[in-house]
Amino acid sequence: KCNIGCKFCYQGSAPGGRHAKYEDIEEVLVEMAKAEIFEIAIGGGEPTLHPQFFKILNKIKELGMVPNFSTKNYDFFTPQHIERFKGVVGGIGISVSTMDDLKRYMEIMATTQEDHKMNNDWGTTKIILHYILDQHLMSNFVELLERLSKADNFHHHLLLLGKKDGGRSTGRHKDSTGWTLFVDKFFKHDELDGLDISVDTLIANRYGDDLRSIDKRQYYTEEGRFSVYVDAVGKKFGKASYGVELIPYVKVKDVLKAFKKWEPIKLT
């Protein structure tokens, strides 16, 4: 379920969609903890709209795992909510597409920065900017980098995602070859303390030439090697949230058994 309606949503999430039942989520979490999974990434839909969202975060923490989540609900970041998730969550991915979105991201960074100064209980919680690299024109990415380079009062964590097929997304992506040249242009190598860049497997697969100077031990190109995707709404699972046929499950133990046996796959 999601109230935002991004036209490129590969999950096809919508206001009329369903949230997963808390009981189904808890079953997944308990079995994952038994299997010694160390972190959970919550996606959507829009997870912050779930009526038991904070209960889910706290349950993950209680079970000895690290909760992470991604969101485009900019209004979620109120002082009251910040107080409830700081120090509990590992990473918070904020989705950004337009420069107006980036402005909202900057406002959130300013709010959290102020809280950082006043309190010392953030722990390892950090905010990560999520950007679909090949959904947008390269000029959009260049403007984003330019604005980030000028906002050097924050340390920015940027995760570049590849456009995925499914839902409302056709999967057709814009060729973003050469994106690293613009990173070099706006961030000198001796000044990169203000920016961390990560990529998902799609970006790693589509833009190998841009990553040729990076030690291949720092990233991987296969889905399902270190993670499993669980759709707690439809009770299905797979090696990835896109590009594969999801498998129905009755018991979460079935998911873990399959994960131990399957071969990772490379998706482009």
N, C-alpha and C positions, 0 to 999 in steps of 0.2 A: 504494500500500500504506500502511495506517495501522492502528495498534493502539488508537486511542482510541474510535472508534465514535460520534461525535456524531450525534444523531438527525436533525439538520438539514443533514447534509453533502450539498451539491448535486453532489458528485463521486461519491457512493456508495462512498467509500474504505473498505476493510476489511482485517483482518489477512491474509485470503487473497488480497489484491490483489497486483499485480506492481509492482516498481520498473522504471523505464526502464533499459535497458542503457547502461552508461557510453559505449560506442562510439557509440550513437545520440545521446546527449546531446552528446558531443564534436563530432560532425558538425554539429549545430545551432549550437553555440558558434562553431566555426571560420567558418562561413558568415555568421553574424551579425556577427562581428568584421570580416570583409571588407566587409560592407555598412555599416560604421561605426556600428553600434548602440552606444550608450554605456552601457546598463545592462541587466542581466538580473534578473528577479524569479523566484525558484524557489518554486513552490507544491507542493501534493500532492493527496492523500496527506500523509504526514509525511516531508518531505525529510531531516530529520536522521537518520532510520533507514536511509537509503541507505548501503550498504557502502562506496561511494566518495564520500561526501558532501564531505569536505575536499578530495579530489582535484578535484572539480567546482568548488568555490569557488576554488581556486588556479588552475585552468585558465582560468576567467573573468578573473581578475586578470591572469594571464600574457598573455592575448590583448588586454589594454588596456581591458577593460570593468569595470564595477562590479557585483559580485555582491550580491544582496539575497535574503533568504528569509523565509518565514513559518512559524511552528511553534506547536504546542501541547504540545510535549514539554518540560515544565518541568524534568525531570531532566537535560536536555542541558547545562544551564548550570553545569557543574563548572569549577573553576579551570583544569583541564587543557584543556578545550574552549575556554574564554574566551581562553586564551593563544594558541590556534591560529587563532581567527577575528578577534580584535580588530585593527583597522587594515587588515584585508583586506576585510571586508564593509561596505557602505554602510549599509543599514538592515535591522534584524531585527524582523519583526512577530510579536508574541506574542499569540495569540488568547485572549480572556477572555470568559466567559459569566456565571459566577456570582461571588458574593463570595468563595467559596473560591478560585476561579481568580485573582481580584484579589489575594488574599493571597499566592499563589505568585508572581505578577508583582512584588509589592512585595519579596518575598524576593530575587528575581533582581535587581531594581534595587539593593537594598542590597549584594548581592555584587559587582555590576559597579561600583557607586559606590566601594566600598573599593578595588577594583583600579585605578580611575581615580586615586585619591589616591596609590597606591603607584607607579604607572607612568604615563608620559606618551606611550605609543605607541598610543593608541586611534585616532588620526587622526580621520576623520569618521564612524566607526561610531556609530550611535545605535539605541536600542531604541524601538519604536513599539507601542503597545497597540492591538490590533485588536478591534473590538466591532461585532457585527451589531445595529444600532440597532433595526430593526423585527422582529427575532426574539423580543424580550423585552418584557415589560410596561414601561411608562414608569417605574414605581416602581423597577424594577431599574436603569435608567439614572440616575435621580435619586440612588439610593444610591451608585452608582459615582462620580458626580460629587462627591458629598459627601465620600466617602473620599479621592478624589484631591485635593480642595481642602485637606484636612487634612494630606496628605502633601507639604507644601511644601518638604521638604528635597531633593526631586527635581524635575527638569524633565521634565514628561510630554508625550509626543507621542501624540495620540489619533487614530486613523483610524476613522471611522464607515463601516460597510459596509451595503449593502442586502441583504435576504434574497433569495437567488436560487433559481430553480426547477431541478430535476434531481436525480438520485440519490435520496436519502432525503428530500429537501425537496419539499414540495408547492408552494412558492413563495408560498403565502398568507402575507401579512405583516400585522403589527399597525400600525395607523395611529399614527405617532409625530409627527404635526403638533404644532408648538410646542416641539420639543426645545430650540431655541435659548434659550427663556425660562429654562430651568433652568440652562443654561450661564451666562447673565447673573446668575442668582440666586447661584450658588456661586463665580463668578469675576468680581470687579469688573474693569472695563476697564483700570484702572490697575494691576491686579495680575496681568495675563495673561502675565507673563513666565514663569510656572510651567506654562503649558499651551498647546500648539499643537494645533489641531484641523484635520484634513483630512477630506474626504468622497470616496467613490467616485462614479461616474457615476449609479448607481441612486439614491443619496441626493439627488444634485443634481437628478435628474429628478422624484423623488417629492415632494420638499419644497422646491419653488421659493420658496414664500412665506417659509420660514424663512431663505432665503439672499438675500432681496430687497435687503438692505442691503449685500451683498457685490458688489464690482466683478466683472462677469461675465468679465473677462479673467483672473481668478484661478482659474477652474475651467472644465471643459468637460463637455458632456452626451452626447457621442457616443463609441461604442466603435469602435476600429479607426482612429482618426485619427492617433494617435502610437505605437500599439503593435500587436503581433500576438501571439495566443495559440498556443502550440505544445504539443501533447500528445505528448511523446516516448515515452510508453508505447504508445499506439495509432497513432503516426505520423499524426496529423491536425492540422489548424490551422484557425483562424478569427479573426473580428474580436473575439471575446470567448470566455471560458471557459464562458459560459452563454447561453441564449436564442437560439443560432444553431446551424445544422447544420454540424458540422465537416467539413472537406474532407480526404480522404486525400492524403498526399504520398509520392513516391518519393525525390526529391532535395530538399534544403532550399532550393536555388535556386528551386524552384517556389513555395515559400512567399513568398519575397522578390519574385518577379515578380508574384504575385497582390496582394501588399500595395501595390505601386506603382500598381496599376490600380483597386483597389476604392474604393467610396464608403463612408465611415463611416456607422454606423447609430445610431439612438437607441433604447435599450431601457428599458422601464419595469417 
